[in-house]
Amino acid sequence: MREVYLRDDLADAWAGRDPFDAAFALRGVLARDVASRQTLQTEIAGKRYYVKRHDGVGWAEILKNWLTGKRPVLGAENEYRAALALTAAGVDTLPVAGFGQRGSNPAALRSFLVTDDLSPARSLEDICLHWPEQPPPVVAKRALIRRVAQMAAGMHALGINHRDFYICHFLLRGSHGDEADLVCGPLHLIDLHRAQIRSSVPHRWLVKDLGGLFFSAFDIGLTRRDVLRFVSAYFDVPLRQALREQATLLVACDKRAKALYEKAMKRRQLPRQVAGLPCERSRFS
């Protein structure tokens, strides 16, 4: 099995070369190097990109995942398919410049994904880190909450669950993260390599995604009203209707968010802990 997609700019840059040879020969700034997956920032024909390269994960890794009830990630295909679906539905993610996958043995698939470098950009985790001490303009905060809720709803409506759905995986383009950026700056959902695609998202995966998102926003100074605005925007119905019809889901999400928070706090992994800042749960918790 062999599948290759190259956008025009990459096709021109790699004309006459095997795409797999070209992708795996790239050099640049290493951003991540774990097991069989490597991510680096690179330059191709004078333009900056990110490339993710996957080598075969091996049968041992596949077996370990299945035994623990997890679906193994075999390569770049998940992220590629999810990015295409999100883009087609109007949910901004990393623009795909190239993708390739080859091999018939699931344990030895080799694949790559090339996406545009969106710099300058900052994650919402970085932007919101000091909000408790330096609150953003109310209008900008509410606009951003609505945008995140609509992106989450758009993703889930497609039958896609992220599996690493935290505010650190929302990338806001713009050099400052100021009021104008928060209200209308391009906002991209990234890191889709563990995403799952079905006809609809099962309840348990909605809980994991939304619970993870709530957890990651616990320490950024949100109020209960802020969270209720998110709920109304996500379900796109009047708040009372959402609270009545989605009570079971919302209670489960709240329970998961609090469990994740306690676990991260004990391990001193919360962003504000790492930055040496006080951690106090927002009033909505």
N, C-alpha and C positions, 0 to 999 in steps of 0.2 A: 504494500500500500504506500502510495506517495501522493501528497497533496501540497500544492504550493500556491500562495497568493502573493503578488508583489504589486504595490501601488506604482504608478508611473514613475515617480521620482526614484524609487528603489530599483525598479526594472531598468531604468536608464543607467543608474550607477553600477549595477551588477551585470550589465549586458555582456554576454559571452562567457559568464562564469556560472558554475553550479551554485545555486542559492545556499545550499547547506555548507559548502566549502567557504563561501563568502561570509556567512553568518558566524560560523565557528572560528573563523580566522580574525574576527574583529578584536581590537584591543581598545582599552579605555580605562575609565575610573570604575573600579569594582565597587558596586553598591551592596551586593549580597552574594554570598557563596555558601550554600548549604547542600549537603548530600549531593544529589544529582542535578541541582538547579543553580544557575549562576545568572546574576543580573549585573549589567554594567552600562554606564553612560559612555556613549561613543560618538564619533563623528563620521559621517559618510558623505562624500562629495560636498564638504563645507557646511553640512547641516547636522545639528545635534539630534541624537535619538537615544532611546533606551532599548537594549536587546536582552531578552530572557532566553537562555539556552538550557534545554533539558536533555540529559542523557537517560538511558534506561534506568528505572528505579530498582529493578531486580525483583525476583519472585519473593524473596524474604520480606521486603517492604510491603509488597502487595498482600501477602498472607497476614502480616502483622496488622494491617489496616482492616482486613475483613474480619479477623478474629476479635478486634475491638469495636466492631460495628461501624467502621468508617469506610466511606467510598474512597479508594486510592486515587490520587492525582497522578496520572501517567505522563503528562506533558503539558504543552502549551495550548492544547485544543480547547480546554474548558474556557480559558481566558479569551481566546480568539472568538469562540462562538458567542460568549456572553457579551463581549464588546460590540460585535456586529449587531446583536439583537437590541442592546441598549441604544446604540447610535441610531438604528432604524426607528426606534420609538421616541427619539428626541431626548433621551437621557444622556447627558454628556459623560464620556469616559475617556480613556486614553485613545487617541486616534491611531488606528492600526495602519502601519506602513508595509508590513510584511509578515507572512506566516508560512511555516513549512513543517511537515511531519512525514516521516517515512518509517517503514518497518511493519511487520505483521505480528511479531511477538510482543504482547502487551508489556512484558518486563524489560524489553530492549528498544522501545520506541525512542526515536531521536527527533527533537522538534525545536523550533525557535519562534519567537514573536518579537517583532520590531515595532516600537511605537514612537510617536513624536515626543521630544523633550518639551515639556510645557513651561519651562522656566522663563521668567521668574514666577514662582508660585510658592505658596505655603499651605501646610495642612491646617485644618480647622483646629486640631489639637494645639498646634503652636500658636495660632491666632488667639484662641480662647484661654490660653494658660493663665493670663493675668487679668481676666475679666472680673474676678471677685474684687480686686483692688482698683482696677481701672475699667469700669463698666462701659460698654459700647453705647452709642446713641440708641435709644429705645426703638426707634423706627427701623434702624439697621438690623438690630437683633431680631426683631419680629419678622423682618423680610427674610433673613437667613434661616430662621426656624421653618418658615413656610417653604422655602426652597428645598431644604433638606427633606422635609416631610413629603413633598411632591416627588422628589427623586426616589425616595424609598418606596413610595406607593407605585410609581411607574415601574421600578424594577420588579417588585413583587407581582404586579399585574401581568408581567410577561412570563411568570412562572420561574423566575430566577431568585435564588437566595444566595447571599454573598458568602456567609460562613466566617467572615472576619469583618463584621459590619460595625466599625467604630469611627468616631469623628476624625481619627488620624488618617483615614482612607478617603476623606473628602479633600480635594486639592483646589484651593482658590487661586486662580491666576491673577496676577497683579503684584506690584512690588511692595505694597504697604499693608494690605488688609484693612484699609480704612473704611469709612462709611460707604463711599461709592463702590468699593470692591464688594463689601458685604451685601449690598442691595442688588447690584447688577453685574459684578465681575464674573467671568466664566468659572463655573464650579464643576469639577470633574470627580467622578467616582472611580477610584483606582484599586489596584491589587485584587484582581478578579480570578486569580489562578485556582482558587478552591471553589469557585462558584458552581452551583448545580442548576440545571435547567430541566424543568418538567412542564406539563400542561398547566399546573397550578402548584403553589408552594404549600406543602403540608403544614398543619398547625404547629408541630414541634419546631419546624425550621423558621416559621414566622416568630415564634417565641425567642429562638436563639438570636435571630437577626435584630429584632426590636429590643430585646433585653440587653444585648450587647451595645446597641446604640445608646440606650438610656444610661447604662452603666458608664460609658465613656464620657457622658456629659454631666455626671454627678457633681463634679467639683468646679464647674465653670460659672457658678453664680446664677443659674436659672431658677425661676420661681415656679410654683405650682401652676400659675396662670400660663407661663411659657410652655409648660408641658401639655397643658390642655389645648393650647393653640396648635401644638404639633399634632395631637390626637385628632382634632377637628380637620386639620389640613390633610392629614394622612388618609383618613377615611372619606374625606370630601362630603361630609354631611354635617348638619347642625350638631353641636357638642353633645346635647342631651341625648340625641339619637345614638351617637357613637358610644357614649358611656353605657347606654342601656343595651345596645345590641352586641357590643364587643367586650362586655364586662369580664368574661372568662379569659379572653386573650390578654386583656390589659393587666389583670391580676397576675397571670402567669409571667408576663414580661417584667412586671415590677419585682416579683419574687426572684427571677433570674438575675436582674440587674443588681439587686442588693447582695445576692450570693457572690456574684463576680466581684463586686466592690470589696466585700469583706476578705475574700481570698487574695485580691491584689494588694490590699492594705497590709495584710499580715506578711506578705512577701516584699513589702516596700517597693512595689512596682508602679504605683500610681504616678502619673506624670508630675503632679505637684510635689510628691514625696521626692522624686528623683531630682527635681529642681530646688529642693530645700524650702518649699513653701508649705504653709499650713493647709491641711486637708479637712475641710468641713463640708459634709454633705449639703447639697442645696436643700432649700426648704421643701421641695417636692418629695424628698426621700423619706 
